[in-house]
């Protein structure tokens, strides 16, 4: 494990842990890939676990952003050989961000496991929409089910876990048209409850994650199970003008 940034130990360690789950990261990207355009901005890119999949998927422009200069430097090093990638600072909500990024003609803003870290989620979604060209998409993934909120959420600085209704309400309040919303990672619900609620662990157990990652080919079949829950929710919204 690389040295964690001293100001964000839990977040940095969790990103390093998640880098040990390549199948899971690929599965997550496959869920959003149909909604990703050619001129993309990723909010909260961290060390680039998901950014690498966006790059591999092909785009004309990819703007990787984070609030922390340490993460920004990791991103610059990791993607130094990709001329379509640029790295910038972005803290949301930010009413001035549109002026900085609108000239880039962005068609997609992605934020995976980001919005739950921000107290003003509606303002954040509104800021994301303002970065986009008309009819551009906001693509987010957030933790679901308030009933399993626990120690892992607390350690990671989550303000909330979402229901379908609360997430749809946030999109409406931000002025975004909700194109689609769906559950992701139904099997992970039990694991999160066990670690965050029953065991009250402070980090995702690496051994468990690696075992879970080997099961991803089987877990992909969850789309055939009409279970009304999941560890996460994915939502796609459209900017209306």
Phi and psi in degrees as GROMACS dihedral restraints (atoms count N, CA, C in turn):
[ dihedral_restraints ]
;  ai    aj    ak    al  type     phi  dphi    fc
    3     4     5     6     1   -75.1    20    10
    4     5     6     7     1   163.1    20    10
    6     7     8     9     1   -64.5    20    10
    7     8     9    10     1   129.9    20    10
    9    10    11    12     1   -79.8    20    10
   10    11    12    13     1   148.1    20    10
   12    13    14    15     1   -62.3    20    10
   13    14    15    16     1   130.2    20    10
   15    16    17    18     1   -63.5    20    10
   16    17    18    19     1   -22.2    20    10
   18    19    20    21     1   -86.6    20    10
   19    20    21    22     1    -5.5    20    10
   21    22    23    24     1  -148.9    20    10
   22    23    24    25     1    55.4    20    10
   24    25    26    27     1   -61.6    20    10
   25    26    27    28     1   -48.1    20    10
   27    28    29    30     1   -63.0    20    10
   28    29    30    31     1   -45.0    20    10
   30    31    32    33     1   -64.8    20    10
   31    32    33    34     1   -44.6    20    10
   33    34    35    36     1   -65.2    20    10
   34    35    36    37     1   -42.5    20    10
   36    37    38    39     1   -65.3    20    10
   37    38    39    40     1   -38.8    20    10
   39    40    41    42     1   -65.6    20    10
   40    41    42    43     1   -40.0    20    10
   42    43    44    45     1   -63.2    20    10
   43    44    45    46     1   -39.4    20    10
   45    46    47    48     1   -65.2    20    10
   46    47    48    49     1   -41.3    20    10
   48    49    50    51     1   -61.3    20    10
   49    50    51    52     1   -44.7    20    10
   51    52    53    54     1   -67.1    20    10
   52    53    54    55     1   -22.4    20    10
   54    55    56    57     1   -67.0    20    10
   55    56    57    58     1   -15.8    20    10
   57    58    59    60     1   -85.9    20    10
   58    59    60    61     1     9.5    20    10
   60    61    62    63     1  -123.8    20    10
   61    62    63    64     1    66.4    20    10
   63    64    65    66     1   -64.2    20    10
   64    65    66    67     1   -34.8    20    10
   66    67    68    69     1   -67.1    20    10
   67    68    69    70     1   -40.9    20    10
   69    70    71    72     1   -64.2    20    10
   70    71    72    73     1   -44.9    20    10
   72    73    74    75     1   -61.5    20    10
   73    74    75    76     1   -40.3    20    10
   75    76    77    78     1   -66.1    20    10
   76    77    78    79     1   -40.9    20    10
   78    79    80    81     1   -61.8    20    10
   79    80    81    82     1   -42.9    20    10
   81    82    83    84     1   -61.0    20    10
   82    83    84    85     1   -45.3    20    10
   84    85    86    87     1   -64.3    20    10
   85    86    87    88     1   -38.7    20    10
   87    88    89    90     1   -59.7    20    10
   88    89    90    91     1   -29.4    20    10
   90    91    92    93     1   -69.5    20    10
   91    92    93    94     1   -31.9    20    10
   93    94    95    96     1  -100.5    20    10
   94    95    96    97     1   -14.5    20    10
   96    97    98    99     1   -52.8    20    10
   97    98    99   100     1   -39.2    20    10
   99   100   101   102     1   -63.1    20    10
  100   101   102   103     1   -14.6    20    10
  102   103   104   105     1  -107.3    20    10
  103   104   105   106     1     3.4    20    10
  105   106   107   108     1   -94.3    20    10
  106   107   108   109     1   127.7    20    10
  108   109   110   111     1   -90.5    20    10
  109   110   111   112     1  -149.5    20    10
  111   112   113   114     1  -104.2    20    10
  112   113   114   115     1   -18.4    20    10
  114   115   116   117     1  -126.8    20    10
  115   116   117   118     1   100.6    20    10
  117   118   119   120     1  -121.0    20    10
  118   119   120   121     1   141.8    20    10
  120   121   122   123     1  -121.3    20    10
  121   122   123   124     1   129.4    20    10
  123   124   125   126     1  -105.6    20    10
  124   125   126   127     1   127.2    20    10
  126   127   128   129     1   -91.1    20    10
  127   128   129   130     1   133.6    20    10
  129   130   131   132     1    65.3    20    10
  130   131   132   133     1    54.7    20    10
  132   133   134   135     1   -71.1    20    10
  133   134   135   136     1   -21.1    20    10
  135   136   137   138     1    62.7    20    10
  136   137   138   139     1  -126.6    20    10
  138   139   140   141     1   -96.7    20    10
  139   140   141   142     1     3.9    20    10
  141   142   143   144     1    95.0    20    10
  142   143   144   145     1    21.0    20    10
  144   145   146   147     1   -57.2    20    10
  145   146   147   148     1   -46.1    20    10
  147   148   149   150     1   -87.0    20    10
  148   149   150   151     1   -29.4    20    10
  150   151   152   153     1   -56.1    20    10
  151   152   153   154     1   -38.0    20    10
  153   154   155   156     1   -61.8    20    10
  154   155   156   157     1   -36.2    20    10
  156   157   158   159     1   -72.1    20    10
  157   158   159   160     1   -36.4    20    10
  159   160   161   162     1   -64.4    20    10
  160   161   162   163     1   -43.1    20    10
  162   163   164   165     1   -59.6    20    10
  163   164   165   166     1   -46.7    20    10
  165   166   167   168     1   -65.1    20    10
  166   167   168   169     1   -28.6    20    10
  168   169   170   171     1   -71.8    20    10
  169   170   171   172     1   -18.5    20    10
  171   172   173   174     1    91.5    20    10
  172   173   174   175     1   124.8    20    10
  174   175   176   177     1  -158.7    20    10
  175   176   177   178     1   160.8    20    10
  177   178   179   180     1   -81.2    20    10
  178   179   180   181     1   -32.8    20    10
  180   181   182   183     1  -147.2    20    10
  181   182   183   184     1   134.4    20    10
  183   184   185   186     1  -133.3    20    10
  184   185   186   187     1   115.3    20    10
  186   187   188   189     1  -100.5    20    10
  187   188   189   190     1   115.2    20    10
  189   190   191   192     1   -97.8    20    10
  190   191   192   193     1   129.0    20    10
  192   193   194   195     1  -129.2    20    10
  193   194   195   196     1   152.9    20    10
  195   196   197   198     1  -157.0    20    10
  196   197   198   199     1   164.1    20    10
  198   199   200   201     1   -84.1    20    10
  199   200   201   202     1   -18.2    20    10
  201   202   203   204     1  -109.5    20    10
  202   203   204   205     1   130.7    20    10
  204   205   206   207     1   -65.5    20    10
  205   206   207   208     1   -28.0    20    10
  207   208   209   210     1   -64.2    20    10
  208   209   210   211     1   -46.2    20    10
  210   211   212   213     1   -64.0    20    10
  211   212   213   214     1   -41.0    20    10
  213   214   215   216     1   -58.0    20    10
  214   215   216   217     1   -40.8    20    10
  216   217   218   219     1   -67.3    20    10
  217   218   219   220     1   -38.6    20    10
  219   220   221   222     1   -61.5    20    10
  220   221   222   223     1   -40.3    20    10
  222   223   224   225     1   -66.4    20    10
  223   224   225   226     1   -42.0    20    10
  225   226   227   228     1   -61.1    20    10
  226   227   228   229     1   -41.4    20    10
  228   229   230   231     1   -67.3    20    10
  229   230   231   232     1   -44.5    20    10
  231   232   233   234     1   -65.5    20    10
  232   233   234   235     1   -37.0    20    10
  234   235   236   237     1  -112.7    20    10
  235   236   237   238     1    26.4    20    10
  237   238   239   240     1   -60.2    20    10
  238   239   240   241     1   -28.2    20    10
  240   241   242   243     1   -93.1    20    10
  241   242   243   244     1    12.2    20    10
  243   244   245   246     1  -114.4    20    10
  244   245   246   247     1   100.5    20    10
  246   247   248   249     1   -65.3    20    10
  247   248   249   250     1   -19.7    20    10
  249   250   251   252     1   -80.2    20    10
  250   251   252   253     1    -6.4    20    10
  252   253   254   255     1  -102.2    20    10
  253   254   255   256     1   132.3    20    10
  255   256   257   258     1  -128.7    20    10
  256   257   258   259     1   153.2    20    10
  258   259   260   261     1  -118.9    20    10
  259   260   261   262     1   135.6    20    10
  261   262   263   264     1  -145.1    20    10
  262   263   264   265     1   168.6    20    10
  264   265   266   267     1   -95.7    20    10
  265   266   267   268     1   138.8    20    10
  267   268   269   270     1  -155.1    20    10
  268   269   270   271     1   123.9    20    10
  270   271   272   273     1  -121.3    20    10
  271   272   273   274     1   123.4    20    10
  273   274   275   276     1  -111.2    20    10
  274   275   276   277     1   151.2    20    10
  276   277   278   279     1   -73.1    20    10
  277   278   279   280     1   152.6    20    10
  279   280   281   282     1  -151.2    20    10
  280   281   282   283     1   108.1    20    10
  282   283   284   285     1   -68.8    20    10
  283   284   285   286     1   -16.5    20    10
  285   286   287   288     1   -93.5    20    10
  286   287   288   289     1    -8.1    20    10
  288   289   290   291     1   -64.0    20    10
  289   290   291   292     1   -33.2    20    10
  291   292   293   294     1   -58.4    20    10
  292   293   294   295     1   -40.7    20    10
  294   295   296   297     1   -62.8    20    10
  295   296   297   298     1   -31.1    20    10
  297   298   299   300     1   -78.6    20    10
  298   299   300   301     1   -37.8    20    10
  300   301   302   303     1  -107.3    20    10
  301   302   303   304     1   -19.5    20    10
  303   304   305   306     1   -58.2    20    10
  304   305   306   307     1   -34.6    20    10
  306   307   308   309     1   -60.1    20    10
  307   308   309   310     1   -15.4    20    10
  309   310   311   312     1   -81.1    20    10
  310   311   312   313     1    -6.7    20    10
  312   313   314   315     1    55.3    20    10
  313   314   315   316     1    52.9    20    10
  315   316   317   318     1   -71.1    20    10
  316   317   318   319     1   138.4    20    10
  318   319   320   321     1  -109.3    20    10
  319   320   321   322     1    -9.7    20    10
  321   322   323   324     1  -146.4    20    10
  322   323   324   325     1   134.7    20    10
  324   325   326   327     1  -119.7    20    10
  325   326   327   328     1   126.2    20    10
  327   328   329   330     1  -113.6    20    10
  328   329   330   331     1   135.6    20    10
  330   331   332   333     1  -143.2    20    10
  331   332   333   334     1   102.7    20    10
  333   334   335   336     1  -106.9    20    10
  334   335   336   337     1   120.9    20    10
  336   337   338   339     1    56.9    20    10
  337   338   339   340     1    48.0    20    10
  339   340   341   342     1  -124.3    20    10
  340   341   342   343     1   -50.7    20    10
  342   343   344   345     1   -60.7    20    10
  343   344   345   346     1   -31.6    20    10
  345   346   347   348     1   -67.0    20    10
  346   347   348   349     1   -16.1    20    10
  348   349   350   351     1   -85.0    20    10
  349   350   351   352     1    -6.2    20    10
  351   352   353   354     1  -114.5    20    10
  352   353   354   355     1   127.0    20    10
  354   355   356   357     1   -61.2    20    10
  355   356   357   358     1   -45.5    20    10
  357   358   359   360     1   -91.3    20    10
  358   359   360   361     1    81.7    20    10
  360   361   362   363     1   -71.7    20    10
  361   362   363   364     1   -35.4    20    10
  363   364   365   366     1   -65.4    20    10
  364   365   366   367     1   -45.8    20    10
  366   367   368   369     1   -61.1    20    10
  367   368   369   370     1   -35.7    20    10
  369   370   371   372     1   -65.9    20    10
  370   371   372   373     1   -45.8    20    10
  372   373   374   375     1   -63.4    20    10
  373   374   375   376     1   -37.7    20    10
  375   376   377   378     1   -64.7    20    10
  376   377   378   379     1   -41.9    20    10
  378   379   380   381     1   -62.7    20    10
  379   380   381   382     1   -40.2    20    10
  381   382   383   384     1   -60.5    20    10
  382   383   384   385     1   -44.8    20    10
  384   385   386   387     1   -61.1    20    10
  385   386   387   388     1   -37.6    20    10
  387   388   389   390     1   -69.7    20    10
  388   389   390   391     1   -16.2    20    10
  390   391   392   393     1   -76.9    20    10
  391   392   393   394     1   -16.2    20    10
  393   394   395   396     1   -94.8    20    10
  394   395   396   397     1   156.9    20    10
  396   397   398   399     1   -68.5    20    10
  397   398   399   400     1   158.8    20    10
  399   400   401   402     1   -53.2    20    10
  400   401   402   403     1   137.4    20    10
  402   403   404   405     1    71.3    20    10
  403   404   405   406     1     7.7    20    10
  405   406   407   408     1   -68.1    20    10
  406   407   408   409     1   164.7    20    10
  408   409   410   411     1  -111.0    20    10
  409   410   411   412     1   141.3    20    10
  411   412   413   414     1  -104.5    20    10
  412   413   414   415     1   124.6    20    10
  414   415   416   417     1  -120.4    20    10
  415   416   417   418     1   116.7    20    10
  417   418   419   420     1  -130.0    20    10
  418   419   420   421     1   153.7    20    10
  420   421   422   423     1  -126.6    20    10
  421   422   423   424     1   130.8    20    10
  423   424   425   426     1  -134.8    20    10
  424   425   426   427     1   156.6    20    10
  426   427   428   429     1   -68.8    20    10
  427   428   429   430     1   142.4    20    10
  429   430   431   432     1  -113.4    20    10
  430   431   432   433     1   167.7    20    10
  432   433   434   435     1    70.1    20    10
  433   434   435   436     1    90.3    20    10
  435   436   437   438     1   -55.8    20    10
  436   437   438   439     1   -24.0    20    10
  438   439   440   441     1   -67.1    20    10
  439   440   441   442     1   -17.7    20    10
  441   442   443   444     1  -107.1    20    10
  442   443   444   445     1    12.1    20    10
  444   445   446   447     1   -61.0    20    10
  445   446   447   448     1   129.3    20    10
  447   448   449   450     1  -158.2    20    10
  448   449   450   451     1  -151.0    20    10
  450   451   452   453     1   -60.5    20    10
  451   452   453   454     1   -38.2    20    10
  453   454   455   456     1   -65.4    20    10
  454   455   456   457     1   -40.4    20    10
  456   457   458   459     1   -63.2    20    10
  457   458   459   460     1   -43.9    20    10
  459   460   461   462     1   -61.7    20    10
  460   461   462   463     1   -45.1    20    10
  462   463   464   465     1   -65.4    20    10
  463   464   465   466     1   -34.4    20    10
  465   466   467   468     1   -85.0    20    10
  466   467   468   469     1    -4.5    20    10
  468   469   470   471     1    78.7    20    10
  469   470   471   472     1    32.8    20    10
  471   472   473   474     1   -77.7    20    10
  472   473   474   475     1   132.8    20    10
  474   475   476   477     1   -80.9    20    10
  475   476   477   478     1   -25.7    20    10
  477   478   479   480     1  -165.8    20    10
  478   479   480   481     1   161.9    20    10
  480   481   482   483     1  -116.0    20    10
  481   482   483   484     1   150.6    20    10
  483   484   485   486     1  -104.0    20    10
  484   485   486   487     1   153.9    20    10
  486   487   488   489     1  -102.7    20    10
  487   488   489   490     1   167.7    20    10
  489   490   491   492     1   -59.1    20    10
  490   491   492   493     1   -39.8    20    10
  492   493   494   495     1   -68.2    20    10
  493   494   495   496     1   -42.8    20    10
  495   496   497   498     1   -69.1    20    10
  496   497   498   499     1   -35.4    20    10
  498   499   500   501     1   -70.8    20    10
  499   500   501   502     1   -42.4    20    10
  501   502   503   504     1   -61.8    20    10
  502   503   504   505     1   -38.1    20    10
  504   505   506   507     1   -64.9    20    10
  505   506   507   508     1   -38.6    20    10
  507   508   509   510     1   -64.3    20    10
  508   509   510   511     1   -40.0    20    10
  510   511   512   513     1   -63.3    20    10
  511   512   513   514     1   -45.8    20    10
  513   514   515   516     1   -61.5    20    10
  514   515   516   517     1   -44.5    20    10
  516   517   518   519     1   -64.2    20    10
  517   518   519   520     1   -28.1    20    10
  519   520   521   522     1   -84.8    20    10
  520   521   522   523     1    -2.5    20    10
  522   523   524   525     1    80.9    20    10
  523   524   525   526     1    20.5    20    10
  525   526   527   528     1  -100.7    20    10
  526   527   528   529     1   136.7    20    10
  528   529   530   531     1   -80.4    20    10
  529   530   531   532     1   127.6    20    10
  531   532   533   534     1   -83.5    20    10
  532   533   534   535     1   110.9    20    10
  534   535   536   537     1   -81.4    20    10
  535   536   537   538     1   -42.0    20    10
  537   538   539   540     1  -161.1    20    10
  538   539   540   541     1   149.6    20    10
  540   541   542   543     1  -143.6    20    10
  541   542   543   544     1   136.8    20    10
  543   544   545   546     1  -153.3    20    10
  544   545   546   547     1   155.9    20    10
  546   547   548   549     1   -73.6    20    10
  547   548   549   550     1   151.1    20    10
  549   550   551   552     1  -137.4    20    10
  550   551   552   553     1   138.4    20    10
  552   553   554   555     1    63.5    20    10
  553   554   555   556     1    65.2    20    10
  555   556   557   558     1   -63.3    20    10
  556   557   558   559     1   -40.0    20    10
  558   559   560   561     1   -65.3    20    10
  559   560   561   562     1   -30.3    20    10
  561   562   563   564     1   -68.2    20    10
  562   563   564   565     1   -15.0    20    10
  564   565   566   567     1   -58.5    20    10
  565   566   567   568     1   -46.2    20    10
  567   568   569   570     1   -64.2    20    10
  568   569   570   571     1   -43.1    20    10
  570   571   572   573     1   -63.1    20    10
  571   572   573   574     1   -40.4    20    10
  573   574   575   576     1   -66.0    20    10
  574   575   576   577     1   -43.9    20    10
  576   577   578   579     1   -59.5    20    10
  577   578   579   580     1   -44.4    20    10
  579   580   581   582     1   -61.8    20    10
  580   581   582   583     1   -45.5    20    10
  582   583   584   585     1   -79.8    20    10
  583   584   585   586     1   -41.0    20    10
  585   586   587   588     1   -87.3    20    10
  586   587   588   589     1   -29.6    20    10
  588   589   590   591     1  -105.1    20    10
  589   590   591   592     1   -49.0    20    10
  591   592   593   594     1   -79.7    20    10
  592   593   594   595     1   -50.3    20    10
  594   595   596   597     1   -89.7    20    10
  595   596   597   598     1   -20.0    20    10
  597   598   599   600     1    56.9    20    10
  598   599   600   601     1    42.3    20    10
  600   601   602   603     1   -73.0    20    10
  601   602   603   604     1   159.5    20    10
  603   604   605   606     1  -106.4    20    10
  604   605   606   607     1    -8.9    20    10
  606   607   608   609     1  -138.8    20    10
  607   608   609   610     1   152.9    20    10
  609   610   611   612     1   -67.4    20    10
  610   611   612   613     1   122.5    20    10
  612   613   614   615     1   -63.2    20    10
  613   614   615   616     1   122.5    20    10
  615   616   617   618     1   -61.8    20    10
  616   617   618   619     1   -41.8    20    10
  618   619   620   621     1   -61.1    20    10
  619   620   621   622     1   -43.4    20    10
  621   622   623   624     1   -61.7    20    10
  622   623   624   625     1   -43.0    20    10
  624   625   626   627     1   -63.3    20    10
  625   626   627   628     1   -42.2    20    10
  627   628   629   630     1   -64.1    20    10
  628   629   630   631     1   -40.2    20    10
  630   631   632   633     1   -64.0    20    10
  631   632   633   634     1   -42.9    20    10
  633   634   635   636     1   -60.4    20    10
  634   635   636   637     1   -40.5    20    10
  636   637   638   639     1   -62.7    20    10
  637   638   639   640     1   -35.4    20    10
  639   640   641   642     1   -67.3    20    10
  640   641   642   643     1   -21.3    20    10
  642   643   644   645     1   -90.3    20    10
  643   644   645   646     1    -3.0    20    10
  645   646   647   648     1   -55.8    20    10
  646   647   648   649     1   -41.3    20    10
  648   649   650   651     1   -54.8    20    10
  649   650   651   652     1   -35.3    20    10
  651   652   653   654     1   -75.9    20    10
  652   653   654   655     1   -39.2    20    10
  654   655   656   657     1   -66.5    20    10
  655   656   657   658     1   -23.8    20    10
  657   658   659   660     1   -59.8    20    10
  658   659   660   661     1   -20.6    20    10
  660   661   662   663     1   -76.3    20    10
  661   662   663   664     1    -0.8    20    10
  663   664   665   666     1   -59.7    20    10
  664   665   666   667     1   -21.5    20    10
  666   667   668   669     1   -63.1    20    10
  667   668   669   670     1   -17.9    20    10
  669   670   671   672     1   -90.1    20    10
  670   671   672   673     1    -2.1    20    10
  672   673   674   675     1  -104.7    20    10
  673   674   675   676     1   114.8    20    10
  675   676   677   678     1   -81.4    20    10
  676   677   678   679     1    52.5    20    10
  678   679   680   681     1   -85.5    20    10
  679   680   681   682     1   132.1    20    10
  681   682   683   684     1   -85.3    20    10
  682   683   684   685     1    46.7    20    10
  684   685   686   687     1  -164.1    20    10
  685   686   687   688     1   170.7    20    10
  687   688   689   690     1  -173.5    20    10
  688   689   690   691     1   161.6    20    10
  690   691   692   693     1   -64.9    20    10
  691   692   693   694     1   -30.5    20    10
  693   694   695   696     1  -134.2    20    10
  694   695   696   697     1   163.0    20    10
  696   697   698   699     1  -121.5    20    10
  697   698   699   700     1   138.3    20    10
  699   700   701   702     1  -111.0    20    10
  700   701   702   703     1   132.0    20    10
  702   703   704   705     1  -132.5    20    10
  703   704   705   706     1   141.1    20    10
  705   706   707   708     1  -122.9    20    10
  706   707   708   709     1   123.1    20    10
  708   709   710   711     1  -120.8    20    10
  709   710   711   712     1   155.8    20    10
  711   712   713   714     1  -113.7    20    10
  712   713   714   715     1   139.6    20    10
  714   715   716   717     1   -76.9    20    10
  715   716   717   718     1   130.4    20    10
  717   718   719   720     1  -108.5    20    10
  718   719   720   721     1   137.1    20    10
